């Protein structure tokens, strides 16, 4: 069985100074030059749960690159609310 490629962690700086974390699963042999974006459930404490990871790895195996992220306040991301 072929192992999935490692996940790349991307750190994205926002206009208000926060750093948000995203994950990228690159396809080994891309079928098309598109990336599938998985939007996490904003009500969960983290966007990277077992369901997202399983779906991303299945899509990657089928030749698709996949990106997912945590919203503000999810996972290791901070939330800067109004003062």
C-alpha positions in Angstrom: 0.0 0.0 0.0 1.4 3.4 -1.0 1.9 5.8 1.9 0.4 9.4 1.5 2.9 12.2 1.1 3.7 14.2 4.2 1.4 17.1 5.0 2.9 20.6 4.6 2.1 23.1 7.3 1.5 26.6 6.0 1.5 29.7 8.2 -0.6 32.5 6.8 -0.3 36.1 8.2 -3.5 38.1 8.4 -3.9 41.8 8.0 -4.5 42.3 11.7 -1.3 40.4 12.7 -2.6 36.9 13.5 -0.9 33.8 12.1 -3.4 31.1 10.9 -2.3 27.5 10.2 -3.3 25.6 7.1 -2.3 22.2 5.9 -1.5 21.1 2.3 -1.5 17.6 1.0 0.2 17.7 -2.4 -0.7 15.0 -5.0 2.2 12.9 -6.0 0.9 12.6 -9.6 -1.7 15.3 -10.0 -4.6 14.6 -12.3 -5.5 18.2 -12.8 -3.9 21.5 -11.8 -6.6 22.2 -9.1 -6.5 22.1 -5.3 -9.5 20.9 -3.3 -10.3 23.2 -0.4 -11.8 21.5 2.6 -13.7 23.9 4.9 -13.7 22.7 8.5 -16.7 22.9 10.8 -16.2 26.3 12.5 -18.0 24.9 15.6 -15.3 22.4 16.4 -12.2 23.1 18.5 -10.0 22.1 15.6 -10.5 21.9 11.8 -8.0 19.0 11.5 -10.0 16.1 12.8 -9.9 12.5 11.7 -12.6 13.0 9.1 -10.8 15.9 7.4 -7.5 14.0 7.4 -9.1 10.8 6.0 -10.9 12.7 3.3 -7.7 14.7 2.4 -5.6 11.6 2.2 -8.2 9.8 0.0 -8.4 12.7 -2.4 -4.6 12.9 -2.5 -4.4 9.2 -3.3 -6.7 9.9 -6.2 -4.4 12.5 -7.6 -5.8 15.7 -6.0 -3.9 18.3 -4.0 -5.9 19.3 -0.9 -5.8 22.3 1.4 -7.5 22.7 4.8 -7.1 25.2 7.6 -8.3 26.1 11.0 -10.5 29.2 11.5 -9.5 31.8 14.0 -9.7 30.3 17.5 -9.5 26.7 16.2 -6.5 24.5 16.9 -3.3 26.5 17.5 -4.8 29.7 15.9 -5.6 32.6 18.2 -8.7 34.8 18.1 -8.5 38.5 18.3 -12.0 39.8 19.1 -13.1 43.3 19.3 -11.9 45.1 22.4 
